[in-house]
Amino acid sequence: MESFKEQKYSLIRDQSNDSAHGELDDTPIQEPWQASKSLSLRLVLAIFLVLSVGMNVVTAVRHFTTKSYPVWDTPSQYSGLRHDNPTVFDWETEFGPHSTNQTRQDELWEGLRISPGVIAVDDEFVRTRGLMNSTRFPWDSSLSIYLLAGYHKLHCLPDKQQKKIRRWIVATERNTTRIDNWHHILHCLDTLRQNILCEADDTPLYNTGKEGKQAGPKEIRHCRSWEKMEEWAIQNSGCFGYVNETGDESGGLKYYKYCPKNSPFLPAVRKYFGYPDDWFEEPIEQVPPY
């Protein structure tokens, strides 16, 4: 009795005898389970091929597309900000010595706002971020007030009724009366010194090689967005305002009455100071003319 395989080859020979060539096809016949296994293998290989191509495409896109922030960057544990704001470092801004409009330059420097830098946060925020305990917020004792470091650095530059570096320099340059305190000037310089050393910025700056040898002009740096930080600060506003320091009979509370319009603390402010229910005022960060 012929075996099953012999019967198959017999059928092949019979079919080939009817063909024009009459040659035997020795191609082995796959069993059904073998065909299924081969199909599965091809399917798996196809899937891996598609995934590989997809990953290569993603890698290429990331390589040739400018990153919104450096790969080493991590979000701030306080505001969540990242270094996702490409900024050109320019040697010739309106804030600098190349400006020919002195009035405009004064306005720009004095227009830097300091008040939003005071925030009020709850104890959970303080605990989870390892902050040192701070002064309690006058309108809600469950909150504490903090000054954001960026604003503390910035307040040493413009004046805003404080004793600042630029005002001292301007008074010297323009031969006008200095109204600023020398000890605060030194404090500001020392604060900036400590911050510079703390940040230890190791960005290599190229040299122009030209007369004057500028270091790194027009370079693009990955910065955090000051505007986004200010938005976050206002959302956690400490209702603080830099105002005239003289004639304070409120024990310091008058500095904490400048809440945003949507602040839940405005009713408490109005009640304490005896203001009408629709009272609202923004701090006027104003200084005497140079």
Secondary structure as the mmCIF struct_conf table of DSSP 4:
data_model
#
loop_
_struct_conf.conf_type_id
_struct_conf.id
_struct_conf.beg_label_comp_id
_struct_conf.beg_label_asym_id
_struct_conf.beg_label_seq_id
_struct_conf.end_label_comp_id
_struct_conf.end_label_asym_id
_struct_conf.end_label_seq_id
HELX_RH_AL_P HELX_RH_AL_P1 PHE A 4 ASN A 17
TURN_TY1_P TURN_TY1_P1 ASP A 18 ASP A 18
BEND BEND1 SER A 19 HIS A 21
HELX_LH_PP_P HELX_LH_PP_P1 THR A 27 GLU A 31
HELX_RH_AL_P HELX_RH_AL_P2 PRO A 32 PHE A 64
BEND BEND2 THR A 65 THR A 65
HELX_LH_PP_P HELX_LH_PP_P2 THR A 66 LYS A 67
BEND BEND3 SER A 68 TYR A 69
TURN_TY1_P TURN_TY1_P2 VAL A 71 TRP A 72
TURN_TY1_P TURN_TY1_P3 GLN A 77 SER A 79
BEND BEND4 HIS A 83 HIS A 83
STRN STRN1 ASN A 85 PHE A 89
BEND BEND5 TRP A 91 GLU A 92
TURN_TY1_P TURN_TY1_P4 GLU A 94 PHE A 95
BEND BEND6 GLY A 96 GLY A 96
TURN_TY1_P TURN_TY1_P5 PRO A 97 HIS A 98
HELX_RH_AL_P HELX_RH_AL_P3 GLN A 102 GLU A 110
TURN_TY1_P TURN_TY1_P6 GLY A 111 GLY A 111
HELX_RH_3T_P HELX_RH_3T_P1 SER A 115 GLY A 117
STRN STRN2 VAL A 118 ASP A 122
HELX_RH_AL_P HELX_RH_AL_P4 ASP A 123 THR A 128
TURN_TY1_P TURN_TY1_P7 ARG A 129 GLY A 130
HELX_LH_PP_P HELX_LH_PP_P3 LEU A 131 ASN A 133
HELX_LH_PP_P HELX_LH_PP_P4 THR A 135 THR A 135
STRN STRN3 ARG A 136 PHE A 137
TURN_TY1_P TURN_TY1_P8 PRO A 138 TRP A 139
STRN STRN4 ASP A 140 LEU A 147
HELX_RH_AL_P HELX_RH_AL_P5 ALA A 149 LEU A 154
TURN_TY1_P TURN_TY1_P9 HIS A 155 CYS A 156
BEND BEND7 LEU A 157 PRO A 158
TURN_TY1_P TURN_TY1_P10 LYS A 160 GLN A 161
BEND BEND8 GLN A 162 GLN A 162
HELX_RH_AL_P HELX_RH_AL_P6 ILE A 165 ARG A 174
TURN_TY1_P TURN_TY1_P11 ASN A 175 ASN A 175
BEND BEND9 ASP A 180 ASP A 180
HELX_RH_AL_P HELX_RH_AL_P7 TRP A 182 GLU A 199
STRN STRN5 ASN A 207 ASN A 207
BEND BEND10 LYS A 210 LYS A 210
TURN_TY1_P TURN_TY1_P12 GLU A 211 GLY A 212
STRN STRN6 ALA A 215 ALA A 215
BEND BEND11 GLY A 216 GLY A 216
TURN_TY1_P TURN_TY1_P13 PRO A 217 LYS A 218
STRN STRN7 GLU A 219 CYS A 223
HELX_RH_AL_P HELX_RH_AL_P8 TRP A 226 GLN A 235
TURN_TY1_P TURN_TY1_P14 ASN A 236 ASN A 236
STRN STRN8 SER A 237 SER A 237
BEND BEND12 THR A 246 GLY A 247
BEND BEND13 SER A 250 SER A 250
TURN_TY1_P TURN_TY1_P15 GLY A 251 GLY A 252
HELX_RH_3T_P HELX_RH_3T_P2 LEU A 253 TYR A 256
TURN_TY1_P TURN_TY1_P16 LYS A 261 ASN A 262
TURN_TY1_P TURN_TY1_P17 PRO A 264 PHE A 265
HELX_RH_AL_P HELX_RH_AL_P9 LEU A 266 PHE A 273
TURN_TY1_P TURN_TY1_P18 GLY A 274 GLY A 274
TURN_TY1_P TURN_TY1_P19 ASP A 277 ASP A 278
#
